Structure formats: structure tokens, C-alpha cells
Amino acid sequence: MTATLQERRLRLADGRHIALLDNGQEGRPLLVALHGWLDNGASFLPLAPWLGAFHLVCVDLPGHGHSDHKHTSYVFVDWLDDLYQITQAAGWQRFILLGHSLGALIASAYAGVFPEQIERLILLEGLGPLSQPDEEVPGQLRRAILNRTRTRERATSGFATLEEAVAARCKVADIPPSAARLICERQLEARAGRWYWRSDPRLRDLSPLRMSEGQAQALIRAIACPVLFIRGEQGFPGLLAQWQLREAAFGHIERVTVAGGHHFHMENSSETAVYIENFAEIR
């Protein structure tokens, strides 16, 4: 199955432009999809043919894909402002929000801050914002500052071929080559006969501060809509411990495990789509 997604661009209130992939099914339930760290909207291409019952809009988060880079560092709480600006520019009043990995972290926090906007929440391989104990704050700040220094000094020579970039992506991420290629095709640009990442190098900076577990759970408890949490059998192992820690903070949550790794929604898209449709009560 294939689906044609149209390229769209939004201008935010602060002047930046955000790229979207839209299946054009206006009038159907709006499903807004947020991708993971260093991915882009193309990570939902394998799912798109199975989600024709929705008006599917896949967002390239700032600094990713074809969206503009930010003028500042990427701090977690700013993703919520970015998403709010996107909803205002697009005119979205109420919608189903889906997020994978980083996108799931953003989506869960956003649903707690703006619960009136979110009809249902679907989390793939993510279960609320990252947190850390208070005593780890000094070390986290130190690592983040030193990491930013390395980012400023890092130079890139690009890749000779698209296949070389795909192989590099597979080496550092739990992702099959076919899925990595979809992401890389949207994440690369050709310059002077070589391929370079479009993504903002500052995305690789470590976060200087994370929430406390109490703060993360306060956001989760503020979520007012039903939640579906899907994890891959070979996904992030830390999600099981996080589930045990946070399950009680969710008011109404369903948990599903499907075959596949961290990018199971690209590997096992038809089964994933069935769970999404059933949860959204589309069929």
C-alpha cells in the first residue's frame, strides 16, 4: 500500500517555517504525528497508507527535516511552545496527538499543559518527559556544557552517497536500512557532490536540565484524555521500569506491545495502525 502525502509549510508567530506532510483528508479526524529525535515526518510514511481514515499531518519538528532551525539551543520545554505555535498557525482546535520517542515525550507533556486541545493521546516508545534525581543536576549541567563545546568544534565532511549515510544512521540507531533510508532521504541535502544532514547540529547537545520525577508525573496527571501506549518487543528496555513507576499517574491508559524494535511503527506498520484505529474508535 502507498499513500501520497502533500508538502505544506507553516509560518510561526516568531517567523520560523515548519514543514508538514499532509494526506489531505480534511474533514476526517485530525491526527497530528510528532517524530523522534533526529528523525523527521517521513518516519510515518510506512504508517500513512494504513491511516486513511484520519486527516494525518506529520510534523517536521524544528531543526529536523525541512523545517527551519532554531536560533537558540533545543530545550525540552521549548518544544511545547513550538507545538503550540504550530497549532495556532494551522488553526487546529482539537485533535488526536501521536508521538514517537522524543515526539511521545513532547506529546505527553503538551497534553498535560493544553488538555483542552487533545482528544486522544498515542505514545509510541515514550511515556512522559525524561526525569532525573536532584543530586544528578550538577553532573548533568557539566556534561551539557562540555557537549555544547564539542558541538561548536565539530566539523563534518558529509557522505559520498545516500547509501553511506543510511549505513551511518543504522550504525548508531536501532533501525532497519529500509526505514533509515526513508528518514535519510528527507534529512539530507546535496552540496558540491556530497550529502550533508539538514538537521541542526545543536540537536545533538545534551539537555542541561531535566525535570524531577515529581514534575514529570504532575504533567502526566494533568492529561485529561484517554492514552494508548505502544512499545516494541525489542524497543527501549528502560520503558518497562518507567511504566511501573508512572502507570498510576495516568488516569486512563491502554498498554500494547508489538513485534519490532524502537522504530516498530516503520517495521510493523499495519499492526500498529490497527491498534491506533481501534483506540481512536475509527472502525
Backbone as CSV, one residue per row, in Angstrom:
resi,resn,N_x,N_y,N_z,CA_x,CA_y,CA_z,C_x,C_y,C_z
1,MET,0.839,-1.200,0.000,0.000,0.000,0.000,0.871,1.246,0.000
2,THR,0.392,2.273,-0.672,1.098,3.552,-0.691,0.108,4.670,-0.388
3,ALA,0.646,5.780,0.062,-0.170,6.963,0.325,0.601,8.177,-0.146
4,THR,-0.101,9.111,-0.735,0.524,10.345,-1.193,0.355,11.413,-0.124
5,LEU,1.471,11.926,0.361,1.445,12.994,1.353,1.922,14.280,0.700
6,GLN,1.181,15.336,0.929,1.493,16.627,0.323,2.400,17.436,1.236
7,GLU,3.356,18.137,0.616,4.233,19.039,1.371,3.477,20.320,1.693
8,ARG,3.539,20.729,2.960,2.966,22.006,3.389,3.980,22.733,4.255
9,ARG,3.830,24.052,4.339,4.687,24.842,5.217,3.825,25.814,6.007
10,LEU,4.167,25.966,7.274,3.503,26.923,8.148,4.504,27.979,8.584
11,ARG,4.031,29.214,8.694,4.868,30.276,9.254,4.425,30.520,10.685
12,LEU,5.355,30.359,11.624,5.034,30.541,13.027,5.038,32.013,13.403
13,ALA,4.516,32.307,14.577,4.432,33.692,15.044,5.803,34.334,15.163
14,ASP,6.839,33.525,15.431,8.187,34.087,15.566,8.949,34.127,14.241
15,GLY,8.272,33.821,13.126,8.875,33.944,11.803,9.458,32.673,11.228
16,ARG,9.654,31.654,12.046,10.199,30.400,11.529,9.163,29.652,10.696
17,HIS,9.653,28.799,9.810,8.775,27.971,8.988,8.894,26.507,9.415
18,ILE,7.757,25.841,9.437,7.673,24.432,9.813,7.127,23.653,8.626
19,ALA,7.792,22.542,8.293,7.356,21.690,7.188,6.429,20.588,7.704
20,LEU,5.419,20.279,6.910,4.444,19.244,7.243,4.279,18.296,6.064
21,LEU,3.932,17.056,6.354,3.477,16.095,5.352,2.020,15.790,5.669
22,ASP,1.127,16.034,4.707,-0.317,16.041,4.945,-0.985,15.101,3.949
23,ASN,-1.838,14.185,4.428,-2.510,13.277,3.491,-3.739,13.900,2.833
24,GLY,-4.055,15.145,3.196,-5.106,15.884,2.510,-6.526,15.446,2.807
25,GLN,-6.723,14.624,3.823,-8.066,14.100,4.120,-8.811,15.017,5.096
26,GLU,-8.961,16.291,4.712,-9.696,17.227,5.566,-11.124,16.727,5.804
27,GLY,-11.633,16.984,6.978,-12.965,16.523,7.330,-12.971,15.225,8.107
28,ARG,-11.864,14.491,8.053,-11.743,13.274,8.846,-11.050,13.611,10.172
29,PRO,-11.098,12.725,11.152,-10.467,13.024,12.444,-8.996,13.407,12.268
30,LEU,-8.614,14.535,12.844,-7.260,15.059,12.679,-6.294,14.308,13.590
31,LEU,-5.265,13.729,12.990,-4.219,13.008,13.711,-2.890,13.698,13.429
32,VAL,-2.325,14.334,14.437,-1.058,15.058,14.313,0.053,14.166,14.853
33,ALA,1.089,13.925,14.033,2.149,12.980,14.381,3.477,13.701,14.575
34,LEU,4.129,13.419,15.695,5.427,14.001,16.037,6.479,12.894,16.059
35,HIS,7.551,13.089,15.323,8.593,12.069,15.177,9.601,12.108,16.330
36,GLY,10.572,11.211,16.255,11.609,11.111,17.269,12.823,11.977,16.976
37,TRP,13.761,11.950,17.899,14.994,12.743,17.826,15.813,12.352,16.598
38,LEU,16.188,13.347,15.806,16.965,13.197,14.574,16.233,12.399,13.501
39,ASP,14.931,12.174,13.677,14.089,11.639,12.607,13.388,12.821,11.934
40,ASN,12.326,12.565,11.220,11.506,13.618,10.609,10.154,13.019,10.259
41,GLY,9.303,13.818,9.638,7.958,13.357,9.329,7.904,12.114,8.466
42,ALA,8.977,11.832,7.721,9.000,10.645,6.869,8.984,9.352,7.674
43,SER,9.255,9.425,8.970,9.207,8.200,9.774,7.790,7.630,9.854
44,PHE,6.792,8.431,9.481,5.407,7.954,9.497,4.924,7.524,8.111
45,LEU,5.798,7.559,7.108,5.385,7.153,5.763,4.892,5.706,5.711
46,PRO,5.548,4.746,6.380,5.012,3.384,6.336,3.641,3.249,6.991
47,LEU,3.336,4.092,7.971,2.030,4.056,8.633,0.940,4.704,7.791
48,ALA,1.318,5.713,7.018,0.337,6.557,6.332,-0.683,5.785,5.490
49,PRO,-0.279,4.771,4.714,-1.287,4.072,3.901,-2.362,3.378,4.733
50,TRP,-2.045,3.056,5.966,-2.987,2.342,6.833,-3.848,3.292,7.664
51,LEU,-3.576,4.589,7.551,-4.293,5.570,8.369,-5.138,6.507,7.513
52,GLY,-5.691,5.971,6.430,-6.509,6.782,5.536,-7.818,7.251,6.146
53,ALA,-8.215,6.661,7.264,-9.443,7.101,7.932,-9.239,8.401,8.701
54,PHE,-7.974,8.848,8.791,-7.636,10.076,9.501,-7.192,11.169,8.534
55,HIS,-7.301,12.409,8.973,-6.563,13.501,8.341,-5.209,13.525,9.030
56,LEU,-4.242,12.869,8.425,-2.918,12.684,9.018,-1.999,13.838,8.635
57,VAL,-1.408,14.478,9.634,-0.424,15.538,9.414,0.835,15.176,10.193
58,CYS,1.931,14.969,9.467,3.214,14.603,10.077,4.102,15.842,10.117
59,VAL,4.518,16.225,11.296,5.273,17.459,11.506,6.769,17.173,11.439
60,ASP,7.519,18.013,10.720,8.972,18.070,10.884,9.240,19.030,12.039
61,LEU,9.664,18.516,13.177,9.950,19.387,14.311,11.068,20.373,13.966
62,PRO,11.139,21.526,14.627,12.205,22.497,14.348,13.584,21.832,14.375
63,GLY,14.410,22.208,13.402,15.749,21.651,13.316,15.827,20.313,12.623
64,HIS,14.687,19.731,12.269,14.627,18.415,11.632,14.034,18.538,10.227
65,GLY,14.353,17.578,9.365,13.730,17.518,8.050,13.842,18.819,7.298
66,HIS,12.710,19.331,6.813,12.692,20.559,6.021,12.264,21.783,6.824
67,SER,12.151,21.643,8.140,11.777,22.786,8.980,12.991,23.656,9.285
68,ASP,12.726,24.931,9.581,13.806,25.851,9.931,14.482,25.424,11.225
69,HIS,15.757,25.810,11.335,16.481,25.621,12.587,16.068,26.710,13.571
70,LYS,16.293,26.434,14.850,16.043,27.444,15.868,17.266,28.357,15.972
71,HIS,17.072,29.512,16.589,18.180,30.441,16.798,18.802,30.253,18.172
72,THR,18.245,29.349,18.946,18.733,29.077,20.292,18.930,27.574,20.452
73,SER,19.419,27.180,21.613,19.571,25.757,21.902,18.201,25.089,22.016
74,TYR,18.207,23.765,21.929,16.968,22.988,21.979,16.745,22.494,23.412
75,VAL,15.838,23.151,24.103,15.497,22.821,25.486,14.105,22.193,25.488
76,PHE,13.907,21.162,26.298,12.677,20.377,26.202,11.418,21.228,26.285
77,VAL,11.320,22.112,27.265,10.063,22.853,27.432,9.765,23.731,26.221
78,ASP,10.800,24.108,25.456,10.565,24.933,24.269,9.853,24.157,23.167
79,TRP,9.978,22.820,23.170,9.226,22.030,22.187,7.726,22.246,22.368
80,LEU,7.297,22.472,23.601,5.872,22.686,23.856,5.419,24.012,23.267
81,ASP,6.258,25.033,23.380,5.949,26.322,22.752,5.920,26.181,21.235
82,ASP,6.874,25.421,20.688,6.882,25.185,19.239,5.574,24.538,18.796
83,LEU,5.152,23.502,19.517,3.926,22.803,19.131,2.712,23.712,19.285
84,TYR,2.687,24.514,20.329,1.567,25.446,20.491,1.521,26.428,19.324
85,GLN,2.684,26.966,18.928,2.717,27.875,17.777,2.231,27.176,16.510
86,ILE,2.606,25.909,16.344,2.168,25.151,15.168,0.647,25.015,15.164
87,THR,0.069,24.678,16.312,-1.391,24.525,16.363,-2.100,25.838,16.059
88,GLN,-1.535,26.944,16.525,-2.163,28.239,16.278,-2.046,28.637,14.810
89,ALA,-0.876,28.399,14.214,-0.681,28.743,12.804,-1.556,27.884,11.898
90,ALA,-1.765,26.624,12.283,-2.561,25.702,11.465,-4.056,25.817,11.743
91,GLY,-4.422,26.438,12.860,-5.832,26.549,13.214,-6.421,25.283,13.797
92,TRP,-5.577,24.440,14.399,-6.069,23.199,14.990,-6.628,23.494,16.380
93,GLN,-7.899,23.211,16.583,-8.540,23.458,17.869,-8.493,22.230,18.780
94,ARG,-8.776,21.071,18.201,-8.816,19.827,18.983,-8.445,18.680,18.052
95,PHE,-7.609,17.769,18.524,-7.081,16.742,17.628,-6.538,15.565,18.431
96,ILE,-6.274,14.482,17.711,-5.591,13.315,18.271,-4.096,13.555,18.095
97,LEU,-3.323,13.340,19.142,-1.884,13.606,19.098,-1.125,12.296,19.253
98,LEU,-0.233,12.040,18.286,0.583,10.830,18.269,2.045,11.239,18.308
99,GLY,2.833,10.569,19.123,4.255,10.871,19.173,5.086,9.615,19.291
100,HIS,6.251,9.631,18.630,7.206,8.524,18.729,8.476,9.012,19.411
101,SER,8.926,8.311,20.436,10.192,8.608,21.112,10.198,10.052,21.635
102,LEU,11.097,10.914,21.146,11.056,12.317,21.571,9.671,12.903,21.333
103,GLY,9.058,12.564,20.209,7.716,13.064,19.925,6.705,12.631,20.966
104,ALA,6.879,11.427,21.529,5.984,10.951,22.586,6.211,11.720,23.879
105,LEU,7.470,12.063,24.158,7.770,12.864,25.350,7.120,14.239,25.241
106,ILE,7.264,14.849,24.056,6.656,16.160,23.815,5.136,16.059,23.911
107,ALA,4.576,15.050,23.247,3.115,14.905,23.194,2.516,14.722,24.579
108,SER,3.158,13.914,25.416,2.610,13.661,26.749,2.653,14.921,27.602
109,ALA,3.754,15.673,27.526,3.841,16.919,28.293,2.840,17.942,27.770
110,TYR,2.717,18.037,26.443,1.795,19.004,25.844,0.355,18.702,26.247
111,ALA,0.012,17.419,26.274,-1.357,17.036,26.634,-1.678,17.392,28.078
112,GLY,-0.651,17.471,28.926,-0.871,17.894,30.293,-0.993,19.395,30.444
113,VAL,-0.330,20.139,29.552,-0.349,21.607,29.616,-1.571,22.174,28.894
114,PHE,-1.954,21.552,27.776,-3.105,22.008,26.986,-4.105,20.860,26.810
115,PRO,-4.665,20.355,27.898,-5.556,19.191,27.796,-6.804,19.451,26.970
116,GLU,-7.227,20.716,26.885,-8.441,21.028,26.129,-8.260,20.814,24.631
117,GLN,-7.014,20.733,24.158,-6.762,20.557,22.725,-6.704,19.091,22.301
118,ILE,-6.426,18.201,23.238,-6.096,16.825,22.870,-7.275,15.889,23.137
119,GLU,-7.774,15.303,22.062,-8.912,14.381,22.155,-8.471,13.005,22.624
120,ARG,-7.379,12.511,22.047,-6.773,11.243,22.451,-5.265,11.362,22.254
121,LEU,-4.524,10.591,23.034,-3.062,10.663,23.023,-2.497,9.275,22.759
122,ILE,-1.599,9.184,21.763,-0.992,7.906,21.385,0.517,8.041,21.519
123,LEU,1.113,7.225,22.380,2.539,7.304,22.687,3.240,6.046,22.190
124,LEU,4.197,6.210,21.279,4.988,5.108,20.755,6.393,5.201,21.342
125,GLU,6.783,4.215,22.127,8.141,4.166,22.697,8.492,5.430,23.487
126,GLY,7.567,5.909,24.256,7.812,7.059,25.122,6.678,7.172,26.121
127,LEU,7.004,7.558,27.353,5.989,7.529,28.407,6.155,8.717,29.347
128,GLY,6.154,9.904,28.784,6.301,11.104,29.598,7.711,11.657,29.548
129,PRO,7.895,12.892,30.018,9.203,13.557,29.941,10.281,12.788,30.702
130,LEU,11.528,12.923,30.239,12.652,12.357,30.971,12.813,13.094,32.292
131,SER,13.255,12.374,33.304,13.462,12.985,34.614,14.807,12.537,35.169
132,GLN,15.242,13.198,36.241,16.469,12.795,36.909,16.410,13.219,38.377
133,PRO,17.110,12.504,39.245,17.163,12.896,40.655,17.871,14.238,40.826
134,ASP,17.502,14.964,41.853,18.083,16.281,42.098,19.603,16.227,42.212
135,GLU,20.137,15.181,42.832,21.581,15.120,43.060,22.383,14.958,41.776
136,GLU,21.709,14.630,40.669,22.415,14.476,39.393,22.498,15.776,38.604
137,VAL,21.868,16.844,39.092,21.824,18.108,38.351,23.213,18.683,38.074
138,PRO,24.132,18.780,39.058,25.450,19.355,38.750,26.185,18.605,37.639
139,GLY,26.162,17.279,37.699,26.834,16.498,36.670,26.189,16.655,35.308
140,GLN,24.846,16.729,35.270,24.140,16.916,34.006,24.496,18.257,33.380
141,LEU,24.529,19.314,34.193,24.900,20.636,33.677,26.319,20.626,33.131
142,ARG,27.232,20.002,33.835,28.623,19.939,33.383,28.727,19.217,32.040
143,ARG,28.087,18.047,31.945,28.133,17.288,30.695,27.526,18.080,29.545
144,ALA,26.434,18.790,29.813,25.771,19.561,28.761,26.662,20.685,28.251
145,ILE,27.338,21.385,29.150,28.208,22.492,28.741,29.388,21.971,27.931
146,LEU,30.004,20.893,28.382,31.132,20.327,27.646,30.682,19.783,26.294
147,ASN,29.484,19.208,26.254,28.951,18.691,24.998,28.710,19.809,24.002
148,ARG,28.210,20.963,24.457,27.997,22.097,23.559,29.318,22.574,22.968
149,THR,30.368,22.529,23.762,31.685,22.915,23.253,32.104,21.999,22.116
150,ARG,31.893,20.703,22.274,32.241,19.756,21.212,31.388,19.981,19.969
151,THR,30.107,20.308,20.159,29.236,20.580,19.014,29.748,21.764,18.213
152,ARG,30.166,22.827,18.904,30.668,24.015,18.204,31.937,23.712,17.422
153,GLU,32.723,22.758,17.908,34.012,22.454,17.277,33.903,21.356,16.227
154,ARG,32.756,20.665,16.187,32.612,19.523,15.294,32.501,19.976,13.843
155,ALA,33.251,19.313,12.973,33.171,19.573,11.531,32.673,18.302,10.850
156,THR,32.007,18.464,9.728,31.506,17.300,9.000,31.947,17.357,7.551
157,SER,32.332,16.207,7.043,32.753,16.122,5.641,31.644,15.575,4.760
158,GLY,30.485,15.261,5.357,29.374,14.755,4.575,29.579,13.309,4.156
159,PHE,28.741,12.865,3.223,28.773,11.487,2.743,28.890,11.484,1.224
160,ALA,29.588,10.494,0.705,29.754,10.397,-0.747,28.463,9.950,-1.425
161,THR,27.693,9.106,-0.750,26.453,8.579,-1.328,25.357,8.540,-0.263
162,LEU,24.126,8.427,-0.733,22.998,8.260,0.178,23.139,6.964,0.964
163,GLU,23.614,5.922,0.303,23.767,4.626,0.965,24.757,4.710,2.123
164,GLU,25.792,5.521,1.966,26.768,5.706,3.045,26.106,6.365,4.255
165,ALA,25.235,7.324,3.991,24.517,7.994,5.084,23.568,7.024,5.777
166,VAL,22.874,6.192,4.998,21.957,5.205,5.573,22.719,4.238,6.474
167,ALA,23.877,3.781,6.007,24.684,2.858,6.808,25.139,3.511,8.103
168,ALA,25.499,4.797,8.028,25.925,5.517,9.230,24.776,5.641,10.219
169,ARG,23.580,5.893,9.716,22.414,6.023,10.595,22.093,4.688,11.259
170,CYS,22.171,3.608,10.507,21.878,2.291,11.071,22.891,1.903,12.146
171,LYS,24.112,2.399,12.007,25.174,2.043,12.947,24.930,2.634,14.336
172,VAL,24.264,3.785,14.389,24.087,4.474,15.678,22.650,4.398,16.190
173,ALA,21.771,3.726,15.460,20.366,3.673,15.879,19.795,2.290,15.603
174,ASP,18.838,1.891,16.419,18.147,0.615,16.240,17.071,0.801,15.182
175,ILE,17.494,0.681,13.915,16.570,0.949,12.818,16.988,0.132,11.602
176,PRO,16.052,-0.518,10.907,16.400,-1.287,9.713,16.758,-0.362,8.553
177,PRO,17.583,-0.818,7.601,18.023,0.040,6.493,16.878,0.644,5.688
178,SER,15.805,-0.110,5.457,14.699,0.432,4.655,14.054,1.623,5.346
179,ALA,13.918,1.546,6.664,13.348,2.662,7.419,14.327,3.822,7.486
180,ALA,15.599,3.509,7.710,16.614,4.564,7.775,16.686,5.332,6.463
181,ARG,16.506,4.633,5.358,16.574,5.305,4.059,15.458,6.342,3.910
182,LEU,14.245,6.006,4.335,13.140,6.970,4.253,13.466,8.240,5.031
183,ILE,13.996,8.065,6.234,14.340,9.217,7.064,15.488,9.999,6.446
184,CYS,16.521,9.286,5.969,17.699,9.954,5.405,17.362,10.736,4.141
185,GLU,16.489,10.210,3.316,16.135,10.911,2.077,15.563,12.292,2.364
186,ARG,14.850,12.423,3.481,14.269,13.720,3.837,15.236,14.561,4.675
187,GLN,16.210,13.917,5.279,17.096,14.599,6.220,18.398,15.062,5.572
188,LEU,18.604,14.740,4.295,19.862,15.063,3.625,19.657,16.100,2.536
189,GLU,20.721,16.836,2.252,20.743,17.744,1.109,22.080,17.593,0.397
190,ALA,22.059,17.773,-0.927,23.270,17.627,-1.731,23.952,18.978,-1.892
191,ARG,25.262,19.003,-1.636,26.063,20.204,-1.832,27.425,19.795,-2.363
192,ALA,27.785,20.373,-3.492,29.118,20.145,-4.070,29.437,18.657,-4.204
193,GLY,28.449,17.897,-4.652,28.680,16.488,-4.939,28.683,15.565,-3.739
194,ARG,28.359,16.075,-2.550,28.294,15.236,-1.363,26.959,15.454,-0.645
195,TRP,26.657,14.574,0.289,25.396,14.629,1.028,25.658,15.077,2.458
196,TYR,24.851,16.032,2.906,25.007,16.582,4.260,23.663,16.547,4.980
197,TRP,23.717,16.393,6.310,22.496,16.427,7.102,21.881,17.817,7.080
198,ARG,20.569,17.880,6.877,19.837,19.140,7.017,19.647,19.501,8.492
199,SER,19.617,18.503,9.336,19.273,18.718,10.744,20.277,19.635,11.429
200,ASP,19.788,20.373,12.404,20.603,21.330,13.142,21.602,20.572,14.021
201,PRO,22.908,20.845,13.894,23.899,20.153,14.734,23.639,20.321,16.227
202,ARG,22.981,21.411,16.610,22.736,21.652,18.039,21.714,20.684,18.630
203,LEU,21.020,19.940,17.770,20.114,18.917,18.288,20.870,17.842,19.068
204,ARG,22.160,17.705,18.797,22.968,16.697,19.477,23.431,17.155,20.858
205,ASP,23.170,18.414,21.187,23.532,18.898,22.520,22.733,18.162,23.593
206,LEU,23.377,17.906,24.711,22.666,17.320,25.845,21.766,18.361,26.493
207,SER,20.659,17.913,27.033,19.775,18.821,27.756,20.450,19.246,29.054
208,PRO,20.532,20.555,29.337,21.206,20.990,30.565,20.444,20.633,31.831
209,LEU,19.133,20.568,31.753,18.307,20.254,32.918,17.166,19.333,32.513
210,ARG,16.856,18.407,33.387,15.677,17.570,33.209,14.737,17.795,34.387
211,MET,13.490,17.436,34.183,12.514,17.578,35.255,12.810,16.591,36.382
212,SER,12.307,16.898,37.560,12.269,15.895,38.617,11.160,14.902,38.277
213,GLU,11.205,13.726,38.879,10.154,12.743,38.616,8.798,13.268,39.077
214,GLY,8.793,14.030,40.148,7.539,14.613,40.617,6.947,15.582,39.616
215,GLN,7.794,16.397,38.983,7.311,17.333,37.966,6.772,16.582,36.757
216,ALA,7.496,15.543,36.316,7.046,14.761,35.162,5.690,14.121,35.442
217,GLN,5.525,13.565,36.633,4.255,12.916,36.946,3.129,13.925,37.140
218,ALA,3.455,15.143,37.565,2.417,16.179,37.661,1.856,16.494,36.283
219,LEU,2.726,16.544,35.263,2.261,16.764,33.893,1.403,15.593,33.426
220,ILE,1.840,14.385,33.739,1.083,13.206,33.332,-0.303,13.196,33.976
221,ARG,-0.370,13.534,35.261,-1.665,13.538,35.954,-2.614,14.597,35.401
222,ALA,-2.048,15.613,34.727,-2.886,16.675,34.155,-3.487,16.287,32.810
223,ILE,-3.079,15.144,32.249,-3.645,14.676,30.983,-5.094,14.260,31.216
224,ALA,-6.001,14.798,30.419,-7.432,14.552,30.641,-8.030,13.528,29.683
225,CYS,-7.314,13.154,28.634,-7.876,12.292,27.593,-7.411,10.848,27.760
226,PRO,-8.057,9.898,27.060,-7.563,8.521,27.031,-6.187,8.460,26.366
227,VAL,-5.355,7.513,26.829,-3.981,7.378,26.339,-3.745,5.943,25.889
228,LEU,-3.069,5.799,24.746,-2.610,4.497,24.262,-1.086,4.507,24.246
229,PHE,-0.472,3.553,24.930,0.986,3.413,24.970,1.366,2.127,24.247
230,ILE,2.142,2.251,23.173,2.606,1.087,22.415,4.131,1.048,22.475
231,ARG,4.669,-0.112,22.813,6.120,-0.293,22.819,6.479,-1.490,21.955
232,GLY,7.708,-1.487,21.435,8.193,-2.598,20.647,8.799,-3.676,21.533
233,GLU,8.663,-4.926,21.130,9.228,-6.032,21.910,10.726,-5.868,22.117
234,GLN,11.407,-5.326,21.104,12.842,-5.080,21.204,13.131,-3.577,21.295
235,GLY,12.193,-2.829,21.830,12.368,-1.387,21.966,13.231,-1.032,23.158
236,PHE,13.136,0.213,23.627,13.942,0.668,24.752,13.578,-0.128,26.011
237,PRO,14.536,-0.856,26.590,14.223,-1.668,27.776,13.838,-0.830,28.988
238,GLY,14.327,0.397,29.068,14.018,1.252,30.209,12.556,1.623,30.320
239,LEU,11.785,1.413,29.250,10.365,1.767,29.283,9.573,0.891,30.254
240,LEU,10.030,-0.333,30.476,9.308,-1.218,31.394,9.387,-0.689,32.824
241,ALA,10.580,-0.256,33.234,10.729,0.316,34.572,9.956,1.624,34.683
242,GLN,9.968,2.405,33.607,9.237,3.673,33.625,7.731,3.426,33.714
243,TRP,7.259,2.382,33.047,5.836,2.030,33.117,5.439,1.713,34.559
244,GLN,6.257,0.924,35.246,5.956,0.572,36.631,5.931,1.811,37.522
245,LEU,6.785,2.778,37.212,6.880,3.992,38.015,5.718,4.941,37.761
246,ARG,5.228,4.972,36.507,4.300,6.030,36.108,2.884,5.577,35.785
247,GLU,2.650,4.283,35.717,1.327,3.800,35.299,0.207,4.444,36.104
248,ALA,0.391,4.539,37.415,-0.671,5.053,38.281,-0.945,6.534,38.057
249,ALA,0.020,7.259,37.460,-0.171,8.695,37.233,-1.125,8.958,36.070
250,PHE,-1.271,7.975,35.178,-2.188,8.127,34.049,-3.604,7.771,34.492
251,GLY,-4.550,8.608,34.136,-5.928,8.345,34.518,-6.562,7.219,33.728
252,HIS,-6.325,7.184,32.416,-6.946,6.188,31.537,-5.925,5.842,30.466
253,ILE,-5.254,4.700,30.622,-4.206,4.330,29.670,-4.317,2.855,29.304
254,GLU,-4.139,2.568,28.005,-4.059,1.207,27.498,-2.614,0.947,27.093
255,ARG,-2.136,-0.262,27.347,-0.756,-0.630,27.029,-0.750,-1.792,26.055
256,VAL,0.059,-1.667,24.997,0.159,-2.708,23.973,1.636,-2.918,23.643
257,THR,2.015,-4.163,23.398,3.360,-4.486,22.928,3.240,-5.148,21.560
258,VAL,4.042,-4.670,20.595,4.010,-5.228,19.240,5.412,-5.690,18.852
259,ALA,5.480,-6.526,17.839,6.767,-7.006,17.352,7.558,-5.856,16.742
260,GLY,8.866,-5.867,16.977,9.725,-4.846,16.386,10.575,-4.147,17.423
261,GLY,11.445,-3.263,16.936,12.341,-2.517,17.800,11.817,-1.129,18.105
262,HIS,12.745,-0.191,18.307,12.357,1.166,18.688,11.530,1.842,17.599
263,HIS,11.784,1.500,16.329,11.021,2.057,15.206,9.995,1.038,14.702
264,PHE,9.323,0.368,15.626,8.363,-0.672,15.232,7.266,-0.128,14.336
265,HIS,6.949,1.164,14.452,5.870,1.731,13.634,6.264,1.796,12.164
266,MET,7.569,1.683,11.871,8.032,1.628,10.493,8.185,0.185,10.031
267,GLU,8.518,-0.713,10.948,8.715,-2.120,10.618,7.393,-2.892,10.594
268,ASN,6.496,-2.545,11.486,5.260,-3.297,11.713,4.086,-2.327,11.637
269,SER,4.001,-1.645,10.512,3.068,-0.521,10.402,1.607,-0.949,10.366
270,SER,1.286,-2.067,9.724,-0.124,-2.453,9.607,-0.714,-2.809,10.967
271,GLU,0.027,-3.572,11.785,-0.477,-3.928,13.114,-0.572,-2.692,14.000
272,THR,0.435,-1.824,13.910,0.408,-0.590,14.696,-0.819,0.238,14.345
273,ALA,-1.120,0.325,13.052,-2.270,1.120,12.602,-3.586,0.554,13.122
274,VAL,-3.695,-0.766,13.205,-4.921,-1.378,13.728,-5.157,-0.938,15.170
275,TYR,-4.113,-0.954,15.978,-4.260,-0.519,17.377,-4.647,0.957,17.452
276,ILE,-4.054,1.770,16.570,-4.375,3.202,16.566,-5.835,3.422,16.181
277,GLU,-6.287,2.755,15.116,-7.678,2.912,14.673,-8.665,2.433,15.732
278,ASN,-8.379,1.280,16.331,-9.288,0.756,17.355,-9.362,1.697,18.554
279,PHE,-8.218,2.224,18.954,-8.183,3.141,20.093,-8.948,4.421,19.790
280,ALA,-8.805,4.903,18.558,-9.495,6.139,18.167,-10.958,5.905,17.812
281,GLU,-11.366,4.629,17.839,-12.752,4.253,17.547,-13.171,4.710,16.153
282,ILE,-12.216,4.551,15.198,-12.496,4.926,13.807,-13.307,3.833,13.126
283,ARG,-12.956,2.581,13.389,-13.672,1.470,12.745,-14.373,0.620,13.810
